[in-house]
Amino acid sequence: MEEKIKIVMEFPIHASPKMLYQYFGTSSGLSEWFADNVNSRGEIFTFIWDGSEEKAKVLSKKSDLKIRFKWLESEGDDSYFEFRIEVDELTKDVSLMITDFSEKDEVEDSKMFWDNQIEELKHRIGA
Protein backbone atom coordinates (compact mmCIF):
# COMPACT_ATOMS: atom_id res chain seq x y z
CA MET A 1 0.00 0.00 0.00
CA GLU A 2 1.32 3.41 -0.92
CA GLU A 3 2.51 5.63 1.89
CA LYS A 4 0.28 8.66 2.41
CA ILE A 5 1.78 12.11 2.69
CA LYS A 6 0.90 14.35 5.62
CA ILE A 7 -0.35 17.80 4.64
CA VAL A 8 -0.62 20.65 7.15
CA MET A 9 -2.32 23.89 6.08
CA GLU A 10 -2.92 27.11 7.97
CA PHE A 11 -5.91 29.36 7.34
CA PRO A 12 -6.18 32.68 9.21
CA ILE A 13 -9.82 33.18 10.21
CA HIS A 14 -11.37 36.20 11.90
CA ALA A 15 -13.54 34.46 14.46
CA SER A 16 -13.37 33.56 18.13
CA PRO A 17 -12.09 30.03 18.85
CA LYS A 18 -15.37 29.19 20.59
CA MET A 19 -17.45 30.20 17.56
CA LEU A 20 -15.06 28.59 15.09
CA TYR A 21 -15.09 25.27 16.97
CA GLN A 22 -18.87 25.01 16.51
CA TYR A 23 -18.28 24.78 12.76
CA PHE A 24 -16.02 21.72 12.87
CA GLY A 25 -16.63 20.13 16.27
CA THR A 26 -20.33 19.44 15.69
CA SER A 27 -22.21 17.57 12.96
CA SER A 28 -24.57 20.52 12.42
CA GLY A 29 -21.62 22.90 12.06
CA LEU A 30 -19.83 20.60 9.62
CA SER A 31 -22.94 20.22 7.47
CA GLU A 32 -23.02 23.99 6.95
CA TRP A 33 -19.78 24.04 4.98
CA PHE A 34 -17.89 20.74 4.83
CA ALA A 35 -20.39 18.24 3.45
CA ASP A 36 -23.97 18.26 2.16
CA ASN A 37 -25.04 16.63 5.40
CA VAL A 38 -23.32 15.28 8.51
CA ASN A 39 -24.83 13.02 11.14
CA SER A 40 -23.18 11.81 14.31
CA ARG A 41 -23.91 8.95 16.59
CA GLY A 42 -21.49 8.84 19.47
CA GLU A 43 -17.95 8.83 18.11
CA ILE A 44 -18.98 8.03 14.52
CA PHE A 45 -19.70 10.88 12.10
CA THR A 46 -21.34 10.15 8.75
CA PHE A 47 -20.44 12.64 5.99
CA ILE A 48 -22.73 12.80 2.97
CA TRP A 49 -21.70 14.29 -0.38
CA ASP A 50 -23.91 13.99 -3.47
CA GLY A 51 -25.64 10.95 -2.03
CA SER A 52 -22.48 9.03 -1.14
CA GLU A 53 -21.62 8.40 2.49
CA GLU A 54 -18.29 8.23 4.26
CA LYS A 55 -17.92 7.47 7.93
CA ALA A 56 -15.24 8.77 10.25
CA LYS A 57 -14.49 8.07 13.89
CA VAL A 58 -13.52 10.79 16.36
CA LEU A 59 -10.04 9.88 17.63
CA SER A 60 -9.68 12.83 19.99
CA LYS A 61 -11.20 16.19 20.70
CA LYS A 62 -10.79 19.14 22.98
CA SER A 63 -13.58 21.70 23.15
CA ASP A 64 -12.88 25.04 21.44
CA LEU A 65 -9.47 23.73 20.34
CA LYS A 66 -9.37 20.66 18.09
CA ILE A 67 -10.99 17.51 16.80
CA ARG A 68 -9.29 14.61 15.02
CA PHE A 69 -11.14 12.17 12.76
CA LYS A 70 -10.17 8.86 11.14
CA TRP A 71 -11.93 7.68 7.98
CA LEU A 72 -13.23 4.17 8.70
CA GLU A 73 -12.20 3.02 5.21
CA SER A 74 -8.56 3.85 6.01
CA GLU A 75 -8.34 1.69 9.15
CA GLY A 76 -5.12 0.04 7.96
CA ASP A 77 -2.92 3.14 8.06
CA ASP A 78 -1.97 6.03 10.33
CA SER A 79 -3.88 8.68 8.42
CA TYR A 80 -6.39 11.06 9.99
CA PHE A 81 -7.74 14.54 9.45
CA GLU A 82 -7.74 17.19 12.09
CA PHE A 83 -9.09 20.68 12.66
CA ARG A 84 -7.09 22.63 15.23
CA ILE A 85 -7.38 26.25 16.34
CA GLU A 86 -4.22 28.21 17.00
CA VAL A 87 -4.22 31.65 18.60
CA ASP A 88 -1.17 33.89 18.32
CA GLU A 89 -0.24 34.95 21.86
CA LEU A 90 0.80 38.46 20.88
CA THR A 91 -1.64 39.45 18.15
CA LYS A 92 -4.52 37.16 19.23
CA ASP A 93 -4.93 36.26 15.54
CA VAL A 94 -6.86 33.02 15.09
CA SER A 95 -5.79 30.38 12.58
CA LEU A 96 -7.43 27.11 11.65
CA MET A 97 -4.81 24.40 11.16
CA ILE A 98 -5.89 21.51 8.94
CA THR A 99 -3.94 18.26 8.96
CA ASP A 100 -4.78 15.66 6.33
CA PHE A 101 -3.13 12.74 4.56
CA SER A 102 -3.10 12.16 0.83
CA GLU A 103 -1.68 9.84 -1.80
CA LYS A 104 1.41 11.37 -3.43
CA ASP A 105 -0.37 12.10 -6.73
CA GLU A 106 -3.38 13.66 -4.96
CA VAL A 107 -1.62 16.22 -2.74
CA GLU A 108 -2.48 19.20 -4.97
CA ASP A 109 -6.10 18.05 -5.28
CA SER A 110 -6.33 17.73 -1.50
CA LYS A 111 -4.95 21.24 -1.00
CA MET A 112 -7.43 22.62 -3.52
CA PHE A 113 -10.27 20.76 -1.80
CA TRP A 114 -9.35 22.32 1.57
CA ASP A 115 -8.85 25.79 0.06
CA ASN A 116 -12.36 25.59 -1.40
CA GLN A 117 -13.92 24.21 1.79
CA ILE A 118 -12.29 26.87 3.97
CA GLU A 119 -13.46 29.62 1.58
CA GLU A 120 -16.98 28.26 2.10
CA LEU A 121 -16.45 28.23 5.88
CA LYS A 122 -15.22 31.86 5.86
CA HIS A 123 -18.22 32.80 3.75
CA ARG A 124 -20.58 31.09 6.23
CA ILE A 125 -19.19 32.85 9.27
CA GLY A 126 -18.62 36.15 7.47
CA ALA A 127 -14.89 36.10 8.30
Backbone as JSON Lines, residues from 0, in Angstrom:
{"i":0,"aa":"M","n":[0.84,-1.2,0.0],"ca":[0.0,0.0,0.0],"c":[0.88,1.25,0.0]}
{"i":1,"aa":"E","n":[0.49,2.21,-0.8],"ca":[1.32,3.41,-0.92],"c":[1.25,4.26,0.34]}
{"i":2,"aa":"E","n":[2.4,4.77,0.72],"ca":[2.51,5.63,1.89],"c":[1.78,6.95,1.63]}
{"i":3,"aa":"K","n":[0.97,7.38,2.58],"ca":[0.28,8.66,2.41],"c":[1.15,9.79,2.94]}
{"i":4,"aa":"I","n":[0.99,10.94,2.32],"ca":[1.78,12.11,2.69],"c":[0.95,13.01,3.59]}
{"i":5,"aa":"K","n":[1.58,13.46,4.67],"ca":[0.9,14.35,5.62],"c":[0.92,15.78,5.08]}
{"i":6,"aa":"I","n":[-0.23,16.41,5.1],"ca":[-0.35,17.8,4.64],"c":[-0.84,18.63,5.83]}
{"i":7,"aa":"V","n":[-0.16,19.75,6.1],"ca":[-0.62,20.65,7.15],"c":[-0.81,22.03,6.52]}
{"i":8,"aa":"M","n":[-2.0,22.59,6.67],"ca":[-2.32,23.89,6.08],"c":[-2.81,24.83,7.16]}
{"i":9,"aa":"E","n":[-2.5,26.11,7.01],"ca":[-2.92,27.11,7.97],"c":[-3.82,28.13,7.28]}
{"i":10,"aa":"F","n":[-4.96,28.4,7.89],"ca":[-5.91,29.36,7.34],"c":[-6.25,30.38,8.42]}
{"i":11,"aa":"P","n":[-5.79,31.64,8.24],"ca":[-6.18,32.68,9.21],"c":[-7.69,32.92,9.09]}
{"i":12,"aa":"I","n":[-8.37,32.97,10.22],"ca":[-9.82,33.18,10.21],"c":[-10.17,34.17,11.3]}
{"i":13,"aa":"H","n":[-10.96,35.19,10.93],"ca":[-11.37,36.2,11.9],"c":[-12.63,35.73,12.62]}
{"i":14,"aa":"A","n":[-12.42,34.95,13.67],"ca":[-13.54,34.46,14.46],"c":[-12.99,34.02,15.81]}
{"i":15,"aa":"S","n":[-13.84,34.02,16.82],"ca":[-13.37,33.56,18.13],"c":[-13.22,32.04,18.08]}
{"i":16,"aa":"P","n":[-12.27,31.49,18.83],"ca":[-12.09,30.03,18.85],"c":[-13.38,29.3,19.21]}
{"i":17,"aa":"K","n":[-14.14,29.84,20.16],"ca":[-15.37,29.19,20.59],"c":[-16.38,29.09,19.43]}
{"i":18,"aa":"M","n":[-16.52,30.19,18.7],"ca":[-17.45,30.2,17.56],"c":[-16.94,29.28,16.45]}
{"i":19,"aa":"L","n":[-15.65,29.38,16.16],"ca":[-15.06,28.59,15.09],"c":[-15.21,27.09,15.37]}
{"i":20,"aa":"Y","n":[-15.0,26.69,16.61],"ca":[-15.09,25.27,16.97],"c":[-16.47,24.69,16.64]}
{"i":21,"aa":"Q","n":[-17.51,25.49,16.8],"ca":[-18.87,25.01,16.51],"c":[-19.01,24.54,15.07]}
{"i":22,"aa":"Y","n":[-18.17,25.11,14.18],"ca":[-18.28,24.78,12.76],"c":[-17.55,23.5,12.37]}
{"i":23,"aa":"F","n":[-16.67,22.99,13.22],"ca":[-16.02,21.72,12.87],"c":[-16.11,20.69,13.99]}
{"i":24,"aa":"G","n":[-16.55,21.07,15.17],"ca":[-16.63,20.13,16.27],"c":[-18.01,19.53,16.45]}
{"i":25,"aa":"T","n":[-18.96,19.96,15.6],"ca":[-20.33,19.44,15.69],"c":[-20.8,19.01,14.3]}
{"i":26,"aa":"S","n":[-21.7,18.03,14.26],"ca":[-22.21,17.57,12.96],"c":[-23.01,18.68,12.27]}
{"i":27,"aa":"S","n":[-23.78,19.44,13.04],"ca":[-24.57,20.52,12.42],"c":[-23.66,21.6,11.85]}
{"i":28,"aa":"G","n":[-22.57,21.91,12.56],"ca":[-21.62,22.9,12.06],"c":[-20.93,22.43,10.8]}
{"i":29,"aa":"L","n":[-20.51,21.16,10.8],"ca":[-19.83,20.6,9.62],"c":[-20.75,20.56,8.4]}
{"i":30,"aa":"S","n":[-22.05,20.32,8.63],"ca":[-22.94,20.22,7.47],"c":[-23.23,21.59,6.86]}
{"i":31,"aa":"E","n":[-22.83,22.66,7.54],"ca":[-23.02,23.99,6.95],"c":[-21.98,24.32,5.89]}
{"i":32,"aa":"W","n":[-20.83,23.65,5.93],"ca":[-19.78,24.04,4.98],"c":[-18.92,22.89,4.46]}
{"i":33,"aa":"F","n":[-18.84,21.78,5.19],"ca":[-17.89,20.74,4.83],"c":[-18.49,19.67,3.94]}
{"i":34,"aa":"A","n":[-19.72,19.28,4.23],"ca":[-20.39,18.24,3.45],"c":[-21.85,18.66,3.26]}
{"i":35,"aa":"D","n":[-22.55,17.94,2.38],"ca":[-23.97,18.26,2.16],"c":[-24.76,18.01,3.43]}
{"i":36,"aa":"N","n":[-24.38,16.95,4.15],"ca":[-25.04,16.63,5.4],"c":[-24.07,15.84,6.27]}
{"i":37,"aa":"V","n":[-24.16,16.02,7.57],"ca":[-23.32,15.28,8.51],"c":[-24.18,14.84,9.68]}
{"i":38,"aa":"N","n":[-24.11,13.56,9.98],"ca":[-24.83,13.02,11.14],"c":[-23.81,12.41,12.08]}
{"i":39,"aa":"S","n":[-24.1,12.47,13.37],"ca":[-23.18,11.81,14.31],"c":[-23.96,10.96,15.29]}
{"i":40,"aa":"R","n":[-23.37,9.83,15.57],"ca":[-23.91,8.95,16.59],"c":[-22.73,8.53,17.45]}
{"i":41,"aa":"G","n":[-22.65,9.11,18.62],"ca":[-21.49,8.84,19.47],"c":[-20.22,9.35,18.81]}
{"i":42,"aa":"E","n":[-19.25,8.45,18.67],"ca":[-17.95,8.83,18.11],"c":[-17.91,8.73,16.59]}
{"i":43,"aa":"I","n":[-18.98,8.23,15.98],"ca":[-18.98,8.03,14.52],"c":[-19.76,9.15,13.83]}
{"i":44,"aa":"F","n":[-19.08,9.83,12.91],"ca":[-19.7,10.88,12.1],"c":[-19.9,10.33,10.7]}
{"i":45,"aa":"T","n":[-21.07,10.55,10.12],"ca":[-21.34,10.15,8.75],"c":[-21.41,11.42,7.89]}
{"i":46,"aa":"F","n":[-20.52,11.49,6.9],"ca":[-20.44,12.64,5.99],"c":[-21.11,12.25,4.68]}
{"i":47,"aa":"I","n":[-22.0,13.1,4.2],"ca":[-22.73,12.8,2.97],"c":[-22.44,13.88,1.92]}
{"i":48,"aa":"W","n":[-21.95,13.41,0.76],"ca":[-21.7,14.29,-0.38],"c":[-22.4,13.68,-1.58]}
{"i":49,"aa":"D","n":[-23.25,14.46,-2.24],"ca":[-23.91,13.99,-3.47],"c":[-24.44,12.57,-3.34]}
{"i":50,"aa":"G","n":[-25.03,12.26,-2.2],"ca":[-25.64,10.95,-2.03],"c":[-24.7,9.84,-1.6]}
{"i":51,"aa":"S","n":[-23.38,10.09,-1.61],"ca":[-22.48,9.03,-1.14],"c":[-22.07,9.33,0.3]}
{"i":52,"aa":"E","n":[-21.91,8.26,1.07],"ca":[-21.62,8.4,2.49],"c":[-20.21,7.95,2.81]}
{"i":53,"aa":"E","n":[-19.56,8.68,3.71],"ca":[-18.29,8.23,4.26],"c":[-18.36,8.41,5.76]}
{"i":54,"aa":"K","n":[-17.88,7.4,6.48],"ca":[-17.92,7.47,7.93],"c":[-16.53,7.71,8.5]}
{"i":55,"aa":"A","n":[-16.5,8.49,9.56],"ca":[-15.24,8.77,10.25],"c":[-15.47,8.66,11.75]}
{"i":56,"aa":"K","n":[-14.44,8.21,12.44],"ca":[-14.49,8.07,13.89],"c":[-13.72,9.22,14.53]}
{"i":57,"aa":"V","n":[-14.24,9.76,15.62],"ca":[-13.52,10.79,16.36],"c":[-12.42,10.11,17.18]}
{"i":58,"aa":"L","n":[-11.16,10.46,16.89],"ca":[-10.04,9.88,17.63],"c":[-9.78,10.67,18.91]}
{"i":59,"aa":"S","n":[-9.89,11.99,18.82],"ca":[-9.68,12.83,19.99],"c":[-10.31,14.18,19.75]}
{"i":60,"aa":"K","n":[-10.7,14.82,20.85],"ca":[-11.2,16.19,20.7],"c":[-11.02,16.95,21.99]}
{"i":61,"aa":"K","n":[-10.93,18.25,21.85],"ca":[-10.79,19.14,22.98],"c":[-11.63,20.36,22.64]}
{"i":62,"aa":"S","n":[-12.65,20.62,23.45],"ca":[-13.58,21.7,23.15],"c":[-12.88,23.03,22.86]}
{"i":63,"aa":"D","n":[-13.38,23.73,21.85],"ca":[-12.88,25.04,21.44],"c":[-11.41,25.01,21.02]}
{"i":64,"aa":"L","n":[-10.87,23.8,20.74],"ca":[-9.47,23.73,20.34],"c":[-9.25,22.84,19.12]}
{"i":65,"aa":"K","n":[-9.66,21.54,19.22],"ca":[-9.37,20.66,18.09],"c":[-10.26,19.42,18.1]}
{"i":66,"aa":"I","n":[-10.35,18.81,16.92],"ca":[-10.99,17.51,16.8],"c":[-10.26,16.74,15.72]}
{"i":67,"aa":"R","n":[-10.02,15.45,15.97],"ca":[-9.29,14.61,15.02],"c":[-10.18,13.43,14.62]}
{"i":68,"aa":"F","n":[-10.32,13.24,13.31],"ca":[-11.14,12.17,12.76],"c":[-10.29,11.14,12.03]}
{"i":69,"aa":"K","n":[-10.79,9.93,11.94],"ca":[-10.17,8.86,11.14],"c":[-11.24,8.29,10.23]}
{"i":70,"aa":"W","n":[-11.0,8.32,8.91],"ca":[-11.93,7.68,7.98],"c":[-11.96,6.19,8.26]}
{"i":71,"aa":"L","n":[-13.13,5.6,8.4],"ca":[-13.23,4.17,8.7],"c":[-12.64,3.32,7.57]}
{"i":72,"aa":"E","n":[-12.73,3.8,6.34],"ca":[-12.2,3.02,5.21],"c":[-10.67,3.0,5.19]}
{"i":73,"aa":"S","n":[-10.03,3.84,5.99],"ca":[-8.56,3.85,6.01],"c":[-8.03,3.3,7.33]}
{"i":74,"aa":"E","n":[-8.72,2.29,7.86],"ca":[-8.34,1.69,9.15],"c":[-6.91,1.15,9.16]}
{"i":75,"aa":"G","n":[-6.41,0.7,8.0],"ca":[-5.12,0.04,7.96],"c":[-3.9,0.94,7.99]}
{"i":76,"aa":"D","n":[-4.09,2.25,8.06],"ca":[-2.92,3.14,8.06],"c":[-3.01,4.16,9.2]}
{"i":77,"aa":"D","n":[-2.04,5.05,9.25],"ca":[-1.97,6.03,10.33],"c":[-2.62,7.36,9.98]}
{"i":78,"aa":"S","n":[-3.34,7.4,8.87],"ca":[-3.88,8.68,8.42],"c":[-5.05,9.14,9.3]}
{"i":79,"aa":"Y","n":[-5.27,10.45,9.28],"ca":[-6.39,11.06,9.99],"c":[-6.59,12.43,9.38]}
{"i":80,"aa":"F","n":[-7.66,13.12,9.78],"ca":[-7.74,14.54,9.45],"c":[-8.15,15.28,10.7]}
{"i":81,"aa":"E","n":[-7.58,16.46,10.85],"ca":[-7.74,17.19,12.09],"c":[-7.98,18.66,11.83]}
{"i":82,"aa":"F","n":[-8.87,19.23,12.62],"ca":[-9.09,20.68,12.66],"c":[-8.54,21.15,14.0]}
{"i":83,"aa":"R","n":[-7.65,22.14,13.97],"ca":[-7.09,22.63,15.23],"c":[-7.0,24.15,15.18]}
{"i":84,"aa":"I","n":[-7.41,24.79,16.26],"ca":[-7.38,26.25,16.34],"c":[-6.08,26.68,17.01]}
{"i":85,"aa":"E","n":[-5.42,27.64,16.4],"ca":[-4.22,28.21,17.0],"c":[-4.42,29.7,17.17]}
{"i":86,"aa":"V","n":[-4.09,30.22,18.33],"ca":[-4.22,31.65,18.6],"c":[-2.82,32.21,18.87]}
{"i":87,"aa":"D","n":[-2.46,33.25,18.11],"ca":[-1.17,33.89,18.32],"c":[-1.2,34.64,19.66]}
{"i":88,"aa":"E","n":[-0.23,34.36,20.53],"ca":[-0.24,34.95,21.86],"c":[-0.15,36.47,21.84]}
{"i":89,"aa":"L","n":[0.63,37.02,20.93],"ca":[0.8,38.46,20.88],"c":[-0.35,39.17,20.18]}
{"i":90,"aa":"T","n":[-0.65,38.73,18.96],"ca":[-1.64,39.45,18.15],"c":[-3.07,38.97,18.39]}
{"i":91,"aa":"K","n":[-3.21,37.8,19.02],"ca":[-4.52,37.16,19.23],"c":[-5.17,36.73,17.92]}
{"i":92,"aa":"D","n":[-4.39,36.72,16.82],"ca":[-4.93,36.26,15.54],"c":[-5.27,34.78,15.64]}
{"i":93,"aa":"V","n":[-6.39,34.41,15.05],"ca":[-6.86,33.02,15.09],"c":[-6.58,32.36,13.73]}
{"i":94,"aa":"S","n":[-5.99,31.16,13.79],"ca":[-5.79,30.38,12.58],"c":[-6.41,29.01,12.76]}
{"i":95,"aa":"L","n":[-6.95,28.48,11.66],"ca":[-7.43,27.11,11.65],"c":[-6.37,26.27,10.96]}
{"i":96,"aa":"M","n":[-5.83,25.3,11.7],"ca":[-4.81,24.4,11.16],"c":[-5.52,23.12,10.72]}
{"i":97,"aa":"I","n":[-5.31,22.75,9.47],"ca":[-5.89,21.51,8.94],"c":[-4.75,20.53,8.7]}
{"i":98,"aa":"T","n":[-4.89,19.33,9.25],"ca":[-3.94,18.26,8.96],"c":[-4.7,17.17,8.22]}
{"i":99,"aa":"D","n":[-4.13,16.7,7.13],"ca":[-4.78,15.66,6.33],"c":[-3.68,14.78,5.74]}
{"i":100,"aa":"F","n":[-4.08,13.65,5.21],"ca":[-3.13,12.74,4.56],"c":[-3.64,12.46,3.16]}
{"i":101,"aa":"S","n":[-2.71,12.34,2.22],"ca":[-3.1,12.16,0.83],"c":[-2.1,11.26,0.11]}
{"i":102,"aa":"E","n":[-2.59,10.59,-0.92],"ca":[-1.68,9.84,-1.8],"c":[-0.78,10.87,-2.48]}
{"i":103,"aa":"K","n":[0.44,10.45,-2.84],"ca":[1.41,11.37,-3.43],"c":[0.85,12.14,-4.62]}
{"i":104,"aa":"D","n":[0.13,11.44,-5.51],"ca":[-0.37,12.1,-6.73],"c":[-1.66,12.88,-6.49]}
{"i":105,"aa":"E","n":[-2.14,12.93,-5.24],"ca":[-3.38,13.66,-4.96],"c":[-3.18,14.83,-4.02]}
{"i":106,"aa":"V","n":[-1.91,15.15,-3.7],"ca":[-1.62,16.22,-2.74],"c":[-2.21,17.56,-3.21]}
{"i":107,"aa":"E","n":[-1.97,17.92,-4.47],"ca":[-2.48,19.2,-4.97],"c":[-4.01,19.25,-4.95]}
{"i":108,"aa":"D","n":[-4.63,18.13,-5.33],"ca":[-6.1,18.05,-5.28],"c":[-6.61,18.23,-3.86]}
{"i":109,"aa":"S","n":[-5.94,17.61,-2.91],"ca":[-6.33,17.73,-1.5],"c":[-6.23,19.18,-1.04]}
{"i":110,"aa":"K","n":[-5.13,19.83,-1.4],"ca":[-4.95,21.24,-1.0],"c":[-6.04,22.11,-1.61]}
{"i":111,"aa":"M","n":[-6.36,21.85,-2.88],"ca":[-7.43,22.62,-3.52],"c":[-8.77,22.38,-2.84]}
{"i":112,"aa":"F","n":[-9.04,21.12,-2.51],"ca":[-10.27,20.76,-1.8],"c":[-10.38,21.58,-0.51]}
{"i":113,"aa":"W","n":[-9.31,21.59,0.3],"ca":[-9.35,22.32,1.57],"c":[-9.46,23.82,1.35]}
{"i":114,"aa":"D","n":[-8.73,24.36,0.37],"ca":[-8.85,25.79,0.06],"c":[-10.31,26.15,-0.22]}
{"i":115,"aa":"N","n":[-10.96,25.34,-1.04],"ca":[-12.36,25.59,-1.4],"c":[-13.27,25.47,-0.2]}
{"i":116,"aa":"Q","n":[-13.07,24.42,0.61],"ca":[-13.92,24.21,1.79],"c":[-13.76,25.36,2.78]}
{"i":117,"aa":"I","n":[-12.53,25.81,3.0],"ca":[-12.29,26.87,3.97],"c":[-12.85,28.2,3.46]}
{"i":118,"aa":"E","n":[-12.81,28.43,2.13],"ca":[-13.46,29.62,1.58],"c":[-14.95,29.6,1.91]}
{"i":119,"aa":"E","n":[-15.56,28.42,1.77],"ca":[-16.98,28.26,2.1],"c":[-17.21,28.53,3.59]}
{"i":120,"aa":"L","n":[-16.33,28.01,4.44],"ca":[-16.45,28.23,5.88],"c":[-16.37,29.72,6.2]}
{"i":121,"aa":"K","n":[-15.38,30.41,5.61],"ca":[-15.22,31.86,5.86],"c":[-16.46,32.6,5.41]}
{"i":122,"aa":"H","n":[-17.0,32.19,4.27],"ca":[-18.22,32.8,3.75],"c":[-19.38,32.63,4.73]}
{"i":123,"aa":"R","n":[-19.5,31.42,5.27],"ca":[-20.58,31.09,6.23],"c":[-20.52,31.94,7.49]}
{"i":124,"aa":"I","n":[-19.28,32.12,8.0],"ca":[-19.19,32.85,9.27],"c":[-18.89,34.33,9.06]}
{"i":125,"aa":"G","n":[-18.85,34.74,7.78],"ca":[-18.62,36.15,7.47],"c":[-17.25,36.62,7.91]}
{"i":126,"aa":"A","n":[-16.26,35.73,7.85],"ca":[-14.89,36.1,8.3],"c":[-14.04,36.5,7.11]}
